[in-house]
Amino acid sequence: MKYPIYLLMLGGLPALAADELPETVISASKTEELLKDTPYSVSVLGQDDLVNHAVRTLPEALRNVPGVFIQKTAYGHGSPYIRGFTGRQNLLLVDGIRINNSSFRSGPVQYWNTVDSSAIERLELVKGPGAVLHGSDAIGGTLNTLTKSSNFRDHAEGWFNENSLSYRYDTNSSSHVSRLESAFGVGGQWGILLGASVKDFGDIKDSAVGRMENTGYEEMDFDFRLDFALSETTTLTMAHHRIDQDDVWRWHSTTFNSGWEHDGHEAAAGTYNARIYDQERTLSYLKIAGEESGSWLNKWSATLSYQTSQDSQYQDRSATDIRTDNIDLITWGLGVNLESDLGPGSLVYGFDYYHDEVDSSGTRTGRDPRTQRPIADDSTYDLLGLFAQYRWQPLASDKLELTLGARYTYADAHLGKVYDSSLGEDISTDADWDNLVFSGRALYRANDCWNIFAGISQGFRAPNLNDLSGNTTSRSGLTSLGSLDVEPEEFLTYEIGTRFVGETVSFGASVYYTDIESMVTSVPATSGSSTTVTTNGQDGEVYGVEVDASWKFAPQWQVLAQTSWQDGQTETLTYIGGPATEDYISRLAPLMGSVSLRWTAASEKYWIEGRVSAAAKADHLSNGDESDTQRIPTGGTPSYVVGSIYAGWQARENLELNLGLENVTDENYRIHGSGQNEPGFNVIMGAKLVF
């Protein structure tokens, strides 16, 4: 039985027209499968959803997915917390290529905003450990960002050429975002997509703080993709993406932040004159993929990738303390994925390899520059993985399906120049680790509408260059140092869930529990010190519940709702060499949820949707959260309820108009752990012209 796409509500899928999302997902098992039949918690967001719901950045696209909240240290940054984990403990992929690299810092980071949201075709988020298929870092979740293409195989024979110009304007921040896109080629033979995005984000304002000066920034992006048919079943792809962000301020650290008080909760003012980030990232890749009928090899692909990134920071703390740091990084990648029938089931297997080359530099007034590098200079990092996953139906019927997988990982770090303060000179050192992880999943199809899934998955994260040699500013001005003594993190997650997909009603729920062992964290160097040191200082647990539902109660009306709850504790060192105490997981998500009501005209030419999002007070704070006074108010982050309205109109065959009224009651609120408040009342106007 084939169900309408609007009923496939996996993990809070937004309300969209029935033809706007694919029925399949590829990221959960590295092979195409029906969304409703995957034994994982998966959320899929389509390109139209990003436009219709006024998504500004990649992280914001996940804001209504259960089990996820988006922390924003800066308006130009954004780090999703997925099932209690963030930063380098979540894995970001672009077209299946690993974006995480060995310079990624701990905690909420800025890297997920270095993907142009305007160039996205769809997003596939797999929640929970994905270490077997995707390797180190895939702990809280794995997001695969699938970018736009010409879709040349979907065009009839002969020349095609499709062009579009889109524009949006935000009244709250006087922001302008535009994109010019062109797809052309010969149907069934080859196609090219060219895209360019220009973004000028102004300073945001709210009803309490007012205009938050220097929260705006500029961005320019470019993407190119060529797809060429080598045969009816084999495609060669060449692609290039570039993103450039300038003057992204960490506003909370600066004197432009005068503090915030709300319902008796108070966040501290900033003290720096300036704290500014610039980010540049490129990704180029060559991929060949094919299918073979009647062969031992059903599907195969090989991808060669080349990435560059430049991450620089300027801090003006005072006239006598000005600091800079810069990381230039090159990553080479090679991945091979294969799929074969084997006995009663199918086997997905292959390998991936990534090689980082790092140059690092830093300065500080009156200090030796060697002591100010953000990570070790002249360093390399290698990550190799071999994986296999087998899926089969052990019974005569097709009701039960089992999936077993394993991955071997080898990581090698060479630190070329690390300053040793006791020797007063640079030293060089090496470290390596290996690990074997397993996962087991089961899917039981009770009937055509209802299934139950469960799984046990190991997670693994090898220490990276930042763990080993980092020298960064964290939280509200702490100095965070790496350590050469850290060892890998290990996790074990149990999950059980269910899905019901009927003609007018759908429902999904999942419960998870993750056991944490030797998680790398930063603790004070000594009791009361403002300098923290990286160590394997946390054992603990995080667990939660996620629920989503959809009801199409009339031909043109639909209600969607989602909610999530989590809790977690750790045994954390109070300082290096000190005793361990029980503590909350850092930035533990509060009870959150949203509900929306959508009406679509019978002609499908226009629609309107109202959405209410809410979060309870986030007052389960770790010791580190309580000291992060510029971002987290005293006693925790206050609760909020925010209402928004979205609408769209297909005014002409080639003209689409969109309108968003966000935070219609001008609520004064902040997402837990963020460095600034969310915008007050905001009108977002968008248009897309196809020619």
C-alpha positions as CSV (number, residue, x, y, z in Angstrom):
1,M,0.0,0.0,0.0
2,K,1.4,3.4,-1.0
3,Y,0.7,6.2,1.5
4,P,0.6,10.0,0.8
5,I,3.9,11.7,1.7
6,Y,2.2,14.1,4.1
7,L,1.6,11.1,6.3
8,L,5.2,10.1,6.6
9,M,5.8,12.1,9.8
10,L,9.1,10.8,10.9
11,G,10.5,12.9,13.7
12,G,8.4,16.0,13.2
13,L,8.2,16.2,9.4
14,P,6.7,19.6,8.4
15,A,3.3,19.9,6.8
16,L,3.9,20.1,3.1
17,A,2.0,19.3,-0.1
18,A,2.0,15.7,-1.0
19,D,4.5,16.0,-3.8
20,E,7.2,18.0,-2.0
21,L,9.2,15.3,-0.3
22,P,10.7,12.1,-1.5
23,E,9.4,8.8,-0.3
24,T,12.8,7.4,0.3
25,V,15.8,8.1,2.5
26,I,19.4,7.2,1.9
27,S,21.4,8.4,4.9
28,A,20.1,5.9,7.5
29,S,21.5,2.8,5.8
30,K,23.6,4.2,2.9
31,T,21.1,2.7,0.5
32,E,17.7,3.9,-0.7
33,E,14.8,2.7,1.4
34,L,11.3,3.8,2.2
35,L,11.0,6.3,5.0
36,K,8.4,4.3,6.8
37,D,10.5,1.2,6.7
38,T,13.8,2.4,8.1
39,P,14.7,1.0,11.6
40,Y,16.0,4.4,12.7
41,S,14.6,7.7,14.0
42,V,14.8,9.9,10.8
43,S,13.6,13.3,9.9
44,V,13.5,14.6,6.3
45,L,13.1,18.3,5.3
46,G,12.6,19.3,1.7
47,Q,13.7,22.4,-0.2
48,D,10.2,23.8,-0.2
49,D,10.0,23.6,3.6
50,L,13.1,25.7,4.0
51,V,11.5,28.4,1.8
52,N,8.0,28.2,3.2
53,H,9.1,28.4,6.8
54,A,11.6,31.2,6.3
55,V,14.7,29.2,7.2
56,R,17.7,31.5,7.3
57,T,20.5,29.1,8.0
58,L,21.1,25.4,7.9
59,P,20.9,24.9,11.7
60,E,17.6,26.7,11.9
61,A,16.1,24.2,9.5
62,L,16.1,21.7,12.4
63,R,14.3,24.0,14.9
64,N,11.0,22.0,14.8
65,V,12.5,18.5,14.8
66,P,11.7,16.7,18.1
67,G,14.8,16.0,20.2
68,V,16.7,18.9,18.7
69,F,17.2,22.5,19.8
70,I,19.4,25.1,18.1
71,Q,21.9,27.0,20.3
72,K,23.2,30.2,18.8
73,T,26.4,31.6,20.3
74,A,26.1,34.2,17.6
75,Y,23.4,35.2,15.1
76,G,25.8,34.0,12.4
77,H,26.5,30.7,14.1
78,G,24.2,27.9,15.2
79,S,24.8,24.5,16.7
80,P,22.1,21.9,17.0
81,Y,21.8,19.9,20.2
82,I,20.7,16.4,19.1
83,R,19.7,14.1,21.9
84,G,21.9,16.0,24.4
85,F,25.0,16.3,22.2
86,T,26.4,19.1,20.0
87,G,29.5,20.3,18.1
88,R,32.0,17.6,17.2
89,Q,29.7,14.9,18.7
90,N,27.3,15.3,15.8
91,L,28.3,14.6,12.3
92,L,27.7,16.9,9.4
93,L,27.8,15.5,5.8
94,V,27.3,17.3,2.5
95,D,26.3,14.9,-0.3
96,G,27.6,12.1,1.9
97,I,31.0,13.7,2.4
98,R,32.3,14.3,5.9
99,I,32.5,18.0,6.9
100,N,33.7,17.5,10.5
101,N,37.5,17.8,10.6
102,S,40.2,17.6,13.3
103,S,40.1,21.3,14.2
104,F,36.4,21.1,15.5
105,R,36.1,22.5,19.0
106,S,34.0,21.1,21.8
107,G,30.6,22.5,22.8
108,P,28.4,24.6,20.5
109,V,30.3,25.6,17.4
110,Q,29.8,27.7,14.3
111,Y,30.7,25.1,11.6
112,W,27.1,24.0,10.7
113,N,26.4,27.5,9.4
114,T,29.1,27.1,6.7
115,V,26.6,25.3,4.4
116,D,24.5,27.6,2.1
117,S,20.8,26.9,3.1
118,S,19.8,28.2,-0.4
119,A,21.7,25.4,-2.1
120,I,20.0,22.6,-0.3
121,E,17.7,20.1,-2.0
122,R,16.8,18.2,1.2
123,L,18.1,17.3,4.6
124,E,18.1,13.9,6.2
125,L,18.7,13.7,9.9
126,V,19.4,10.3,11.5
127,K,19.2,10.6,15.3
128,G,21.3,8.5,17.5
129,P,24.8,6.9,17.0
130,G,25.7,6.4,13.4
131,A,29.3,5.2,14.0
132,V,29.0,2.0,12.0
133,L,28.1,3.6,8.7
134,H,29.5,7.1,9.2
135,G,32.4,6.8,11.7
136,S,33.8,8.9,14.5
137,D,31.7,11.9,15.8
138,A,28.3,10.4,14.8
139,I,27.0,10.2,18.4
140,G,23.9,12.4,18.9
141,G,23.0,12.4,15.2
142,T,24.1,12.5,11.6
143,L,22.8,15.2,9.2
144,N,23.3,14.6,5.5
145,T,22.8,17.8,3.5
146,L,21.9,16.8,-0.1
147,T,22.5,19.8,-2.4
148,K,20.7,20.9,-5.6
149,S,21.4,19.4,-9.0
150,S,20.1,19.9,-12.5
151,N,18.1,16.6,-12.3
152,F,19.0,16.0,-15.9
153,R,17.7,12.5,-15.9
154,D,14.2,13.7,-15.1
155,H,14.1,15.9,-18.2
156,A,12.8,14.8,-21.6
157,E,15.4,14.3,-24.4
158,G,16.8,17.6,-25.8
159,W,18.0,20.9,-24.5
160,F,16.6,22.3,-21.2
161,N,17.2,25.5,-19.5
162,E,15.6,26.6,-16.2
163,N,16.6,29.8,-14.4
164,S,15.3,31.3,-11.1
165,L,15.9,34.4,-9.0
166,S,14.8,34.5,-5.4
167,Y,14.8,37.2,-2.8
168,R,13.7,37.7,0.8
169,Y,13.6,40.6,3.1
170,D,13.4,40.6,7.0
171,T,11.9,43.7,8.5
172,N,13.3,43.1,12.0
173,S,17.0,43.2,11.0
174,S,16.6,44.8,7.5
175,S,18.2,41.7,6.0
176,H,18.5,41.0,2.3
177,V,19.0,37.5,0.9
178,S,19.1,36.8,-2.8
179,R,20.0,33.8,-5.0
180,L,20.4,33.4,-8.8
181,E,20.3,29.9,-10.1
182,S,20.5,28.3,-13.5
183,A,20.1,24.6,-14.6
184,F,20.7,23.6,-18.1
185,G,21.8,20.6,-20.2
186,V,20.5,17.8,-22.4
187,G,17.8,15.6,-20.9
188,G,19.1,12.1,-20.1
189,Q,22.7,13.0,-21.1
190,W,24.1,15.7,-18.9
191,G,23.2,18.7,-16.8
192,I,24.8,21.7,-15.0
193,L,23.6,23.7,-12.1
194,L,25.1,27.1,-11.2
195,G,24.0,29.0,-8.1
196,A,25.1,32.2,-6.4
197,S,23.8,33.5,-3.1
198,V,24.3,37.0,-1.6
199,K,23.3,37.6,2.0
200,D,23.4,40.8,4.0
201,F,22.1,40.2,7.5
202,G,21.4,43.3,9.6
203,D,21.4,43.6,13.4
204,I,18.5,41.9,15.1
205,K,16.3,43.6,17.8
206,D,13.9,42.5,20.4
207,S,11.5,44.1,22.9
208,A,13.9,43.9,25.9
209,V,17.4,44.6,24.7
210,G,16.5,46.6,21.6
211,R,18.8,46.7,18.6
212,M,21.7,44.3,19.2
213,E,24.5,46.1,17.5
214,N,27.0,44.0,15.5
215,T,24.8,40.9,15.4
216,G,24.6,41.2,11.6
217,Y,27.1,39.9,9.0
218,E,27.7,39.4,5.3
219,E,27.9,36.2,3.3
220,M,28.6,35.2,-0.3
221,D,28.2,31.7,-1.6
222,F,28.7,29.9,-4.9
223,D,27.9,26.4,-6.1
224,F,28.5,24.4,-9.3
225,R,27.5,20.9,-10.2
226,L,27.9,18.9,-13.4
227,D,26.2,15.5,-13.8
228,F,27.1,13.4,-16.8
229,A,25.5,10.1,-17.9
230,L,28.3,7.6,-18.7
231,S,25.5,5.0,-19.3
232,E,21.9,4.5,-18.5
233,T,22.8,3.4,-15.0
234,T,26.1,5.2,-14.3
235,T,26.6,8.9,-13.5
236,L,29.7,11.0,-13.1
237,T,29.4,14.1,-10.9
238,M,31.7,17.0,-10.4
239,A,30.8,19.7,-7.9
240,H,32.2,22.7,-6.1
241,H,30.8,24.7,-3.2
242,R,32.2,27.9,-1.7
243,I,31.0,29.9,1.3
244,D,32.5,33.1,2.7
245,Q,31.3,34.8,5.9
246,D,32.7,38.1,7.1
247,D,32.5,39.9,10.5
248,V,30.4,37.4,12.5
249,W,30.5,38.9,16.0
250,R,30.2,36.9,19.2
251,W,28.0,39.7,20.5
252,H,27.6,38.2,24.0
253,S,31.3,38.7,24.8
254,T,31.4,42.4,23.8
255,T,30.5,45.7,25.4
256,F,27.6,46.0,23.0
257,N,25.9,43.4,25.2
258,S,24.5,45.4,28.1
259,G,23.0,42.3,29.8
260,W,19.5,40.9,30.0
261,E,17.0,40.5,32.8
262,H,13.7,38.6,32.4
263,D,11.4,37.2,35.1
264,G,14.1,37.5,37.8
265,H,16.7,35.8,35.6
266,E,19.7,37.9,34.7
267,A,22.4,37.4,32.1
268,A,25.7,39.3,32.5
269,A,27.0,42.0,30.2
270,G,29.9,41.6,27.8
271,T,33.4,43.1,28.5
272,Y,35.4,42.8,25.2
273,N,35.6,45.6,22.7
274,A,35.3,43.2,19.9
275,R,35.2,39.4,19.2
276,I,34.9,38.7,15.5
277,Y,35.0,35.6,13.3
278,D,35.6,35.2,9.6
279,Q,34.9,31.8,8.0
280,E,35.6,30.5,4.5
281,R,35.0,26.9,3.4
282,T,35.2,25.1,0.0
283,L,34.2,21.6,-1.0
284,S,35.1,20.1,-4.4
285,Y,34.3,16.5,-5.2
286,L,34.3,13.9,-8.1
287,K,31.9,11.1,-7.8
288,I,31.0,8.1,-9.9
289,A,28.0,6.0,-9.1
290,G,26.1,3.2,-10.8
291,E,23.7,0.3,-10.5
292,E,24.1,-3.2,-12.0
293,S,21.2,-5.5,-12.8
294,G,21.7,-9.2,-12.4
295,S,25.2,-8.7,-11.0
296,W,26.8,-9.6,-7.7
297,L,27.2,-5.8,-7.2
298,N,23.8,-4.1,-7.1
299,K,24.9,-0.5,-6.4
300,W,28.3,1.2,-6.1
301,S,29.9,4.6,-5.8
302,A,33.3,6.1,-5.3
303,T,33.9,9.7,-4.2
304,L,37.1,11.8,-4.2
305,S,36.8,15.1,-2.3
306,Y,39.0,18.1,-1.5
307,Q,38.1,20.7,1.1
308,T,39.6,23.9,2.4
309,S,38.6,25.9,5.4
310,Q,39.9,29.1,7.0
311,D,38.7,30.0,10.5
312,S,40.0,33.2,11.9
313,Q,39.2,35.2,15.1
314,Y,40.0,38.7,16.3
315,Q,39.6,39.6,20.0
316,D,40.0,43.1,21.4
317,R,39.7,42.5,25.2
318,S,41.5,45.7,26.1
319,A,44.1,48.2,24.9
320,T,46.8,45.8,26.3
321,D,45.2,42.5,25.4
322,I,44.5,42.1,21.7
323,R,44.5,38.5,20.3
324,T,44.2,36.8,16.9
325,D,44.1,33.2,15.8
326,N,43.8,31.5,12.5
327,I,43.4,27.9,11.3
328,D,44.0,27.0,7.6
329,L,43.0,23.4,6.9
330,I,43.0,21.1,3.8
331,T,41.1,17.8,3.8
332,W,41.4,15.1,1.2
333,G,38.8,12.4,1.3
334,L,38.1,9.1,-0.5
335,G,35.0,7.0,0.0
336,V,33.7,3.8,-1.6
337,N,30.2,2.4,-1.0
338,L,29.1,-1.0,-2.3
339,E,25.9,-3.0,-2.1
340,S,25.5,-6.7,-2.9
341,D,22.9,-9.4,-2.4
342,L,24.3,-12.0,0.0
343,G,22.3,-15.1,1.0
344,P,18.8,-14.2,2.3
345,G,19.7,-10.5,2.6
346,S,21.7,-7.5,1.3
347,L,25.1,-6.2,2.4
348,V,26.2,-2.6,2.4
349,Y,30.0,-2.2,2.8
350,G,33.0,-0.1,1.9
351,F,35.6,2.3,3.4
352,D,36.3,6.0,3.9
353,Y,39.5,7.8,4.4
354,Y,40.1,11.5,5.3
355,H,43.5,13.3,5.6
356,D,43.8,16.7,7.2
357,E,46.7,19.1,6.8
358,V,46.7,22.0,9.3
359,D,48.5,25.3,9.6
360,S,47.8,27.4,12.7
361,S,48.9,30.7,14.1
362,G,48.0,33.2,16.8
363,T,49.1,36.4,18.5
364,R,48.5,38.2,21.8
365,T,49.8,41.5,23.0
366,G,53.1,41.0,24.7
367,R,53.2,37.2,24.3
368,D,55.3,34.8,22.3
369,P,53.1,33.9,19.3
370,R,54.0,30.3,19.7
371,T,51.9,30.2,22.9
372,Q,48.8,31.5,21.1
373,R,48.2,29.0,18.4
374,P,44.6,27.7,18.5
375,I,45.8,24.2,17.7
376,A,49.1,22.6,16.9
377,D,50.8,24.1,13.8
378,D,52.1,22.0,10.8
379,S,50.0,19.0,11.8
380,T,48.2,16.2,10.1
381,Y,45.3,13.9,11.0
382,D,44.3,10.7,9.3
383,L,41.0,8.9,9.8
384,L,40.3,5.5,8.2
385,G,37.2,3.4,8.5
386,L,36.1,0.0,7.1
387,F,32.4,-0.9,7.5
388,A,29.8,-3.5,6.7
389,Q,26.1,-3.7,7.4
390,Y,23.9,-6.7,6.7
391,R,20.0,-6.7,6.5
392,W,17.8,-9.7,6.1
393,Q,14.4,-11.2,7.0
394,P,15.0,-14.3,9.2
395,L,11.4,-15.5,9.1
396,A,9.3,-16.8,6.2
397,S,7.1,-13.8,6.3
398,D,8.4,-10.2,5.8
399,K,7.2,-9.0,9.2
400,L,10.6,-9.0,10.9
401,E,13.8,-7.5,9.5
402,L,17.1,-7.5,11.2
403,T,20.2,-5.3,10.6
404,L,23.7,-6.0,12.0
405,G,26.7,-3.8,11.3
406,A,30.3,-3.3,12.3
407,R,33.1,-0.7,11.7
408,Y,36.8,-0.6,12.3
409,T,38.3,2.8,12.8
410,Y,41.9,3.9,12.8
411,A,42.9,7.5,13.7
412,D,46.4,8.9,13.6
413,A,47.4,12.4,14.8
414,H,50.7,14.1,14.1
415,L,51.2,17.3,16.0
416,G,54.0,19.2,14.2
417,K,54.5,22.2,16.5
418,V,53.2,22.2,20.1
419,Y,54.6,24.8,22.5
420,D,56.0,23.2,25.7
421,S,56.0,25.9,28.3
422,S,58.3,23.9,30.6
423,L,61.0,23.7,27.8
424,G,60.2,27.1,26.3
425,E,60.2,25.6,22.8
426,D,58.1,23.7,20.3
427,I,57.9,19.9,20.4
428,S,56.5,17.4,18.0
429,T,54.5,14.3,19.0
430,D,52.3,11.6,17.6
431,A,49.3,9.6,18.8
432,D,47.0,6.9,17.3
433,W,44.0,4.9,18.2
434,D,41.8,2.2,16.8
435,N,38.4,0.9,17.6
436,L,35.7,-1.6,16.6
437,V,32.0,-0.8,17.0
438,F,28.8,-2.8,16.4
439,S,25.1,-2.0,16.0
440,G,22.0,-4.1,15.8
441,R,18.6,-2.9,14.6
442,A,15.2,-4.7,14.3
443,L,12.0,-3.7,12.5
444,Y,8.7,-5.5,13.0
445,R,5.8,-4.7,10.6
446,A,2.7,-5.4,12.6
447,N,0.6,-4.6,9.6
448,D,0.6,-2.3,6.6
449,C,0.1,0.8,8.8
450,W,2.1,0.1,12.0
451,N,5.6,-1.0,12.7
452,I,7.9,-1.1,15.7
453,F,11.7,-0.6,15.6
454,A,14.5,-1.1,18.2
455,G,18.2,-0.9,18.2
456,I,21.5,-1.1,20.2
457,S,24.3,1.0,18.8
458,Q,27.9,1.7,19.9
459,G,29.4,5.1,19.3
460,F,33.0,6.1,19.2
461,R,34.9,9.4,18.9
462,A,38.6,9.6,18.5
463,P,40.4,12.6,20.0
464,N,41.1,15.3,17.4
465,L,43.7,18.0,17.1
466,N,41.7,20.4,19.2
467,D,41.3,17.8,22.0
468,L,45.1,17.3,22.0
469,S,46.4,20.8,21.5
470,G,43.5,23.4,21.6
471,N,44.1,26.9,23.0
472,T,40.7,28.6,22.7
473,T,38.3,30.9,24.5
474,S,35.2,29.1,25.7
475,R,32.0,30.0,27.5
476,S,32.1,33.5,29.1
477,G,35.8,34.2,28.6
478,L,37.5,31.0,30.0
479,T,40.7,29.8,28.5
480,S,40.3,26.2,27.2
481,L,43.5,24.1,26.7
482,G,43.9,20.7,25.1
483,S,45.8,17.8,26.5
484,L,48.0,15.1,25.0
485,D,46.7,12.5,27.4
486,V,43.1,12.3,26.2
487,E,41.7,9.0,25.0
488,P,38.7,8.1,22.8
489,E,35.1,8.6,23.9
490,E,32.7,5.6,23.9
491,F,28.9,5.5,23.9
492,L,26.2,2.8,23.9
493,T,22.6,3.8,22.9
494,Y,19.4,1.8,23.3
495,E,16.4,2.9,21.4
496,I,12.8,1.7,20.8
497,G,10.2,3.4,18.7
498,T,7.0,2.9,16.8
499,R,5.3,4.5,13.8
500,F,1.7,4.4,12.6
501,V,0.9,5.7,9.1
502,G,-2.8,5.7,8.2
503,E,-4.9,7.4,5.6
504,T,-5.6,10.5,7.7
505,V,-3.6,10.0,10.9
506,S,0.1,9.3,11.6
507,F,2.0,8.9,14.8
508,G,5.6,8.3,15.8
509,A,7.3,7.9,19.2
510,S,10.8,6.9,20.3
511,V,12.5,6.4,23.6
512,Y,16.3,6.4,23.9
513,Y,19.0,5.9,26.5
514,T,22.7,6.6,26.0
515,D,25.4,5.4,28.3
516,I,28.5,7.7,28.3
517,E,32.0,6.5,29.0
518,S,35.1,8.7,29.2
519,M,33.6,11.6,27.4
520,V,36.2,14.3,26.7
521,T,35.4,17.5,28.5
522,S,37.1,20.6,29.9
523,V,37.5,21.0,33.6
524,P,39.3,23.7,35.7
525,A,43.1,23.2,35.8
526,T,42.9,23.7,39.6
527,S,40.1,24.5,42.0
528,G,38.6,27.8,41.1
529,S,40.9,28.4,38.0
530,S,39.6,30.3,35.0
531,T,41.7,28.0,32.8
532,T,40.2,24.7,31.8
533,V,42.0,21.6,30.5
534,T,40.7,18.8,28.2
535,T,40.4,15.4,29.9
536,N,38.3,12.2,29.8
537,G,36.4,13.6,32.8
538,Q,32.8,12.4,32.3
539,D,30.9,9.2,32.6
540,G,27.1,9.4,32.6
541,E,23.8,9.0,30.8
542,V,21.3,10.9,28.8
543,Y,17.8,9.7,28.0
544,G,14.6,11.1,26.5
545,V,11.3,10.7,24.7
546,E,10.3,12.1,21.3
547,V,6.7,12.2,19.9
548,D,5.2,13.5,16.8
549,A,1.7,13.2,15.2
550,S,-0.3,14.4,12.2
551,W,-4.0,14.5,11.6
552,K,-5.6,15.4,8.2
553,F,-9.1,16.0,9.6
554,A,-10.5,17.5,6.4
555,P,-9.4,17.5,2.8
556,Q,-7.7,21.0,3.1
557,W,-6.8,21.0,6.8
558,Q,-4.0,19.4,8.7
559,V,-2.7,19.5,12.2
560,L,0.9,18.6,13.2
561,A,2.4,18.4,16.6
562,Q,5.7,17.3,18.1
563,T,7.3,17.3,21.6
564,S,10.4,16.0,23.3
565,W,11.8,15.6,26.8
566,Q,15.2,14.6,28.0
567,D,17.3,14.3,31.1
568,G,20.9,13.3,31.9
569,Q,23.6,13.2,34.5
570,T,27.3,12.8,34.5
571,E,30.1,12.1,37.0
572,T,32.4,15.0,36.2
573,L,35.8,15.9,37.7
574,T,35.6,19.1,39.7
575,Y,39.2,20.0,38.5
576,I,42.2,18.1,37.1
577,G,43.2,15.5,39.7
578,G,40.2,16.4,41.9
579,P,37.2,14.4,43.0
580,A,34.2,13.6,40.7
581,T,30.8,15.0,41.5
582,E,27.4,14.3,40.0
583,D,26.3,17.0,37.5
584,Y,23.7,17.6,34.8
585,I,24.6,17.3,31.1
586,S,25.7,20.7,29.9
587,R,22.9,22.7,28.2
588,L,20.3,20.0,28.9
589,A,17.2,20.7,26.7
590,P,14.0,21.6,28.5
591,L,10.6,20.2,27.7
592,M,9.9,21.5,24.2
593,G,7.3,21.2,21.5
594,S,5.3,22.8,18.7
595,V,1.9,22.5,17.1
596,S,0.8,23.9,13.7
597,L,-2.5,24.1,11.8
598,R,-2.3,24.4,8.0
599,W,-4.9,25.1,5.3
600,T,-4.2,24.6,1.7
601,A,-6.6,25.7,-1.1
602,A,-8.1,23.0,-3.3
603,S,-6.2,24.5,-6.2
604,E,-3.0,24.3,-4.2
605,K,-2.2,27.8,-5.3
606,Y,-2.1,29.3,-1.8
607,W,-1.8,28.1,1.7
608,I,-1.6,29.5,5.3
609,E,-0.2,27.9,8.4
610,G,-0.1,29.0,12.1
611,R,2.5,27.6,14.4
612,V,3.0,27.8,18.2
613,S,6.4,26.8,19.6
614,A,7.1,26.6,23.3
615,A,9.8,25.5,25.8
616,A,9.8,25.1,29.5
617,K,12.3,26.8,31.8
618,A,15.8,25.3,31.3
619,D,17.0,25.2,34.9
620,H,18.8,21.8,35.1
621,L,22.2,23.5,34.8
622,S,25.7,21.9,35.0
623,N,28.5,23.7,36.9
624,G,29.8,24.9,33.6
625,D,26.4,26.3,32.6
626,E,26.1,28.2,35.8
627,S,29.5,29.9,35.1
628,D,28.5,30.8,31.6
629,T,26.8,33.9,32.8
630,Q,26.7,35.9,29.6
631,R,24.8,33.3,27.8
632,I,22.8,31.5,30.5
633,P,20.9,33.7,33.0
634,T,21.0,33.1,36.7
635,G,18.6,30.2,37.6
636,G,18.4,29.1,34.0
637,T,16.8,30.2,30.7
638,P,13.2,31.4,31.1
639,S,10.3,29.5,29.4
640,Y,8.6,31.0,26.3
641,V,5.7,30.6,24.0
642,V,6.0,32.0,20.5
643,G,3.5,32.2,17.7
644,S,4.2,32.6,14.0
645,I,2.1,32.6,10.8
646,Y,3.4,31.5,7.3
647,A,1.6,31.8,4.0
648,G,2.4,31.2,0.3
649,W,0.8,32.1,-3.0
650,Q,1.6,30.7,-6.5
651,A,0.7,34.0,-8.1
652,R,1.7,33.0,-11.6
653,E,3.0,29.8,-13.1
654,N,6.5,31.3,-12.8
655,L,6.1,33.5,-9.7
656,E,5.8,32.3,-6.1
657,L,5.3,34.6,-3.1
658,N,5.8,33.8,0.5
659,L,5.1,35.7,3.7
660,G,6.1,35.0,7.3
661,L,5.0,36.8,10.5
662,E,7.3,35.5,13.2
663,N,7.0,36.1,16.9
664,V,3.7,37.8,16.4
665,T,3.4,38.8,20.1
666,D,6.9,40.2,20.2
667,E,7.9,37.7,22.9
668,N,11.1,38.5,24.8
669,Y,13.0,35.2,24.8
670,R,16.2,33.4,24.3
671,I,17.0,29.8,23.2
672,H,18.8,28.0,26.0
673,G,22.6,28.6,25.9
674,S,22.5,31.2,23.1
675,G,24.6,34.4,23.1
676,Q,21.7,36.7,22.2
677,N,18.0,36.9,22.3
678,E,15.8,35.8,19.4
679,P,14.4,38.5,17.1
680,G,11.2,40.2,18.2
681,F,8.2,40.6,15.8
682,N,9.5,40.0,12.3
683,V,7.9,40.2,8.8
684,I,9.6,38.1,6.2
685,M,8.7,38.7,2.6
686,G,10.0,36.4,-0.2
687,A,9.6,35.9,-3.9
688,K,10.9,33.4,-6.5
689,L,10.7,34.1,-10.2
690,V,11.4,31.3,-12.6
691,F,12.4,32.2,-16.2
